[in-house]
Amino acid sequence: MNTYPIAIASEAHTLAGSLVLPEGAGDASPVPAALIVGGPDPLPLERRGKDGTKNWPLRWAEAFGASGLACLCYDQRGSGESTGLYQDADWDDLYADAAAAAELLAVQPEVRWVAAVAWADAAGFALRLAAEGRVSGLILLAAGARTAEARYGEQVRRLAAGRGLSERVVELRIGQWRAQMEAVRARVAAGERVAEADIGGRIIATNLRRFLAVNEFDPAAVAPQVAAPVLLLHGAADTVVPPVESELLQAALPGPVERRVYPDEGHFLYRSKQAMADAVGWVKRQAGVIGG
C-alpha cells in the first residue's frame, strides 16, 4: 500500500490528511474507500499523538489499505498539521470539515463507494453525511440513539433503582442537569464563545455552542433520513453509551443494518482488532468486492 499526504481545503483553513491506497488502485481499477470522521469532542482527533505514535484513525486507515481498500483520515482543524483554531469551531464548522473531506475522497480517481467511519459523538456527523448523500455507507462505533439528556436520565434512573432511591431524587438530578444547560445557553446568549474545563486533570478550551449542539443532538431524529447501509459496532461493556442505544438506532434506520456486539470491549472499541477486521469485511461486501 501507499500513503500520500493530502490537503483538504475547508473555509479559511486547510486540513492535513493521509490518503492510503492499496497497490494496484488506479483510474481503471478504483477501489472502495473509507473516511475516518473526526467528531465534535472537546479534544480534536489527530492522526498521531504528540510523541509521534499512530492514533487509531491512522491505524485503521493502514488496515484498510493493507486489505485492498482506500482510506482517508485527517487532523482536525488546529491540531496536528492542520491550520485553524479548534476551540473556535462550533458543531456546523467541524461538520463542514468532515463534508469537505468526504467530497475530496469521493473525487479521487482511485476511489469508488465511500463509507464514513465514526466513533461515539462523531456518529452525528456521519449520519448527516449519509442523510445528505455525501457517503454511500456508514460504520458507527459506540453510536448512541438518545440525546445526552435522555442518556443521563437513564443512567440516573438505573443508579437510583440499584440504590432504592425514589423518583423524586431522579427528577432532582435531571432538574440540576437542565439548569446547568440553561446556564450555558445564557453564557452563549451573552456572547461567550469559549470556556475552560478540567478534563482528566487537563485544562481544555471548549466551544460552548458546540457543547450545546452535542448535548442537544438527537440521532434517532436523523436516522430515518439515512437510506444507506450501516454497520453498528458496540462493546458490551460500554458504560458511556450503553449497547442498547445502538439497538435502538438499528430500529430507527430504514436501510439495511448489521449490528455486532463485542463481549469483552468497552467504549473505546476502535482498539479492537476484531472490530477493525469486521469493518474491512463489511466494506468489501457492501461494495461488491469479490473475495470480501
N, C-alpha and C positions, 0 to 999 in steps of 0.2 A: 504494500500500500504506500501511498504518497500523501504527505501532509503539506498543505500550502497555506501561507499567511494570506489573509483576505481582509479587506477594509469594507465596512458596511456604513454607508452614509445615512444618517438619520438626523433630521433637523439641522442644528448648527454644530453637531459633533460627529465624531467617527468612532465606530465600534471596531475593535480589533478582534479578528476571529481566526479559527483554524478550520480549513476545509480538508477533510480526509477523503481520499478517493482510492478505491481498490485498483490493483493492477488490471489493465485492460479496459477500464471505463473510458468512453470517448463519445464523440458525436454519433458514431454509427452503433455504439453499444452502450447506451445510457443505463444507469443502474438506479434502483430505489434509494431513497435518502431519508435521513432523519435530521431534525433540527432540535438541538438541546435548548430549551427555552429558559431564560433567566426570569425570576419572579419578582414580586413586589416586597420582598423581605427587607428588614432593617439593614442587613448587610448584602452587598452585591455578590452575584455569582461570578466567579473568576475561573479561568482555565487552569491556573496554577496558584499554589499557595505562596506566601511571602518567601519561603525557603526554596522555592522552585519546584516543589513536588507537584505532581499532576493531581488536580482536583477531579471529582467524579465526572464532570462534563467531558473533559479531555480523555479520560479513561474509557468512557462509554463510546466516544467518537472513534477511538482507535479500535475498540472491539467491533464496532460496525464495519470499519474499514477492513479489518482482518477477515471478516466474514463475507466480503464481497459486496458490501453496501457503502454508500457515501454518507457522510455526516458533517454537519456544521455546528460548532459551538463558538461562543464569543464571551469576551469580558464585558460585563455590563458597564454602562457609562460611568466614568470617573474611577474605574478600577482597572487593575492590570495595565494593559497598553491602550485602553480606550480613553478618549477625551471626554470632557463634560464633568458635571457635578452630580453625584448620585443623590445627595441629600436634597437637592433642589427639584428632583423629578417626582411628579405625582404618578398616580396609577396609569393615567392615559399616556403620559410621557414614556413610561417604561414599556407599555403595550406597543406604542408606536415603534420602539426599538425592535421588539420581537417581530412585529409585522414587516419591518424593513429587512430583517434577517431572513424571514420566510420568503419574501419576494426575491431577494438576491439568490437564495439557494435554488428556487424554482426555475430561474432562467439560466442556470449553468447547463451547458450543452451535454455534460456527462450525466445529468440527473433526470430522473423521471419519478413520479409518485412520491411526494414528500409527506412524512409523518412528523408530528410535533411530539417531543418527549418532555414531560414536565413533572416536577416533584412538588408536592404539598401545595402552597398557595399559588405557585406558577401555573397550576391546572386552570385557574381562572383565565389566564392569558391564552392557554392552549384551546380551551373551549371556545373562546371568542374567535380565535384564528379559524377554527373549523366552522363555526357558525357563519363566518363571513366568506367561506370558501377559499381561504388562503392556504390550507393544507388539506391533504386527502385522507389523513388518518391521525389518530391520537394514541399515545401511550402515556397513561397517567399513573404516577406512583404516589401512594398515600393521599389520594384525592378525596376531598370532602364533598358532601351534598347539602350541608346545612350552613347557615350564616354563623359567624363567630359567636353571636349572642345565643343562638339556639344550641350550639355545641356546648357553650359554657353552662347553659341551663340544664342540659342533660347531665353534664359532669357533676353539677351541684346536687341534682336530684339523686344521682347514683350514690354519691358520698353520704347524703342525708339519709337515704334508705339504709345504708350499711351501718350507720351510727344511731338509727332510731330517732332521727330529728324530724320535727314537724314541717309541714308545707309552709308555715309562716316563716321559718328560717330560710327556706329555699327562696321565697319571694323577697325576703330582705336582701339576700345576696344578689339576686337578679336586679333588684332596685338599685343597689350600690353600683353594679356594672353599668346600668343605664345612666346613672348620674355621672359616672366617670366619662362616658361617651359624650354626654351633653356638655361637660366641661371642656372637652377637646373641641367640640363644634364651636363653642363660644370663643375659644382661642383663635380658631381659624377665621371666624367671622370678624374678629378684631384685627385681622391682618397678619397674625403669626403664622409662619410657614414651617419653621424647623424648631424642634425641641430636642434636648439631650436626654437620653435614657440610659440606665445602667443595665446592660445585657450581659449576664455571666461575668460580672466584675469589670466589664469594659464599657466605657462611656461612648455611646453611639449617637450620632446626629440623625434624628428620624424626621422624615417629612410627614407633617400632621395630616395633610389632605390624603396622602397615600395610606396612612394608618387608618383613617376613617373608611376609605374605599375598601380596604382589605376586610375590615370588620363588617361592612355592610354588604359585601358581595354575596350573592345567592346563586350557587352553582346549579341548584335544581331549577332555577328560573331560566337559565341559559341552555341547559341540557336539551330540552325539546327542540331547539333550533339546530342541533347537531345531527346531520344525517350520515356523516362519515363513520366508518368502522372505528371502534375504540377497544383498546386493551387496558383493563384496570388491574393494577398490581398493588397488593396491600400486605403488610405484615400483620400477622395475627396478634402480635404483642404490642401493636401501636397504641400508645396511651394518649398521644397528642390528637390524632384523628382516628377514632375507633373504626375498625374494619366494617362495621355495619353501615358506615357512611358511603363507602364505595358500592355496597349492595343497594342502597337507596339510589345512588347515582345511576347504577346499571338499570334500574327500573324506570328512571326518568329519560334515559337516552333512547331515541326512536330507531337508531340504526343498529347494525349488528354489533354486539358487545361480547367480549370474553372477559372473565374475571378470574384471577388467580390469587390465592391467599397462601402466604408462606408461614408455616407454623412457628419457626424459630426466629423470625425477623420482627423488628420494631419499626419505628418511624423512619429511620434512615435506611430505607430499603435499597437505595441506589448502591449501597455497599455489597449487595448480594450478587454474586456471580451467576447464580441461577436466574435471578430476575433479569439480568443483563442478557443471558442466553435466550430466555423466553421472549424478550423484546425483539432480538435479532430474528428469531424464528418466525415471529408473528409478522414482522415487516415483509419477510420473504414470501410468506403465504399470501398475505393481502395483496402484494404487488405481483403475484403470479410468477415468482422466480422458481424455475424447475430445480428440484432437489432441496427446496427450503424446508 
